[in-house]
Amino acid sequence: MKVADIIEKLDLKVIGGEEGLQNEITGGYTSDLLSDVMGNVDEGDVWITLQTHRNVMAVASLKEVAAVIIVKGLEADENTINQSNDEGIPLLSTEMETFELSGKLYQMLNE
């Protein structure tokens, strides 16, 4: 499944990193603690978080995630969006709560 596929199915908004919309998704990870993500997220995962600051994209790039989804309608900092564009890692947003989005993504990836 590609990032572009989940955008349509989950009604996600693309904030940045459009050039990575064809990234292949291999799994998902949900966490708001950067050190947890650094130690546990896998390459190709979609990272679900409520964090909006620039360090999110630094960790996403380091771990080579497929995309980052910001929940609860929170807005990313301008620096975060710029770094998403620079790295080519899609930065997406949703109004959904973390629990709901995680469940829906899990279900999609395991169909």
C-alpha positions in Angstrom: 0.0 0.0 0.0 1.3 3.5 -0.8 0.9 6.7 1.1 -1.4 8.1 -1.6 -3.8 5.1 -1.0 -4.3 5.9 2.7 -4.8 9.6 2.0 -8.0 8.9 0.1 -9.3 6.1 2.2 -8.7 7.9 5.5 -9.6 11.4 4.2 -6.2 12.8 5.2 -4.9 16.3 4.3 -1.5 16.6 2.7 0.5 19.4 4.5 3.9 18.8 2.9 6.3 16.3 1.4 4.1 15.6 -1.7 7.0 14.0 -3.6 6.8 11.1 -1.2 3.2 10.1 -1.8 4.3 7.0 -3.6 6.3 5.7 -0.6 5.5 2.1 0.2 3.9 1.6 3.7 5.0 -1.5 5.5 3.4 -0.8 8.9 2.5 1.8 11.4 3.7 3.2 14.8 1.8 5.5 17.2 3.8 7.5 19.7 4.3 11.1 20.9 7.7 10.4 22.6 10.5 11.0 20.1 13.0 8.7 21.9 10.4 5.9 21.8 9.9 6.4 18.0 13.7 6.5 17.5 14.0 3.2 19.2 11.0 1.4 17.9 9.6 2.7 14.6 10.6 0.7 11.5 11.6 1.9 8.1 8.4 2.2 5.9 6.1 2.7 8.9 3.5 5.5 9.0 4.1 7.4 12.2 1.0 8.8 14.0 1.6 11.6 16.5 0.2 14.8 18.0 3.7 16.4 17.9 4.0 19.3 15.4 7.5 20.7 15.9 10.5 20.4 13.5 12.1 17.5 15.4 9.4 15.2 14.2 10.7 15.4 10.7 14.3 15.0 11.8 13.3 11.7 13.5 11.1 10.7 10.5 14.0 11.2 8.1 16.5 9.4 10.4 14.2 6.4 10.6 13.0 6.6 7.0 9.3 6.4 7.8 6.9 6.4 4.9 4.8 9.3 6.3 3.9 11.2 9.4 0.3 11.8 10.4 -0.6 14.6 12.8 -3.9 13.9 14.7 -6.7 16.0 16.3 -6.6 18.8 13.7 -3.3 20.1 15.1 -1.3 22.4 12.8 2.4 21.7 12.1 4.9 24.5 12.5 6.1 26.2 9.3 9.6 24.8 9.9 8.1 21.3 10.2 6.4 21.7 6.9 9.5 23.1 5.2 11.6 20.1 6.5 8.9 17.7 5.2 9.2 19.2 1.8 13.0 19.1 2.0 13.1 15.5 3.0 10.3 14.3 0.7 8.5 12.6 3.6 4.7 13.2 3.5 3.3 15.2 6.4 -0.4 14.5 6.7 -3.1 15.6 9.1 -6.5 14.5 10.3 -9.2 15.6 12.7 -9.4 12.0 14.0 -8.2 11.1 17.5 -5.1 9.0 17.7 -7.0 5.8 18.9 -9.4 6.0 16.0 -6.8 6.6 13.3 -4.5 3.9 14.6 -7.3 1.4 14.5 -8.4 2.3 11.0 -4.8 2.2 9.7 -4.2 -1.2 11.4 -7.3 -2.6 9.8 -6.4 -1.3 6.4 -2.9 -2.7 6.6 -4.1 -6.1 7.7 -6.9 -6.7 5.2 
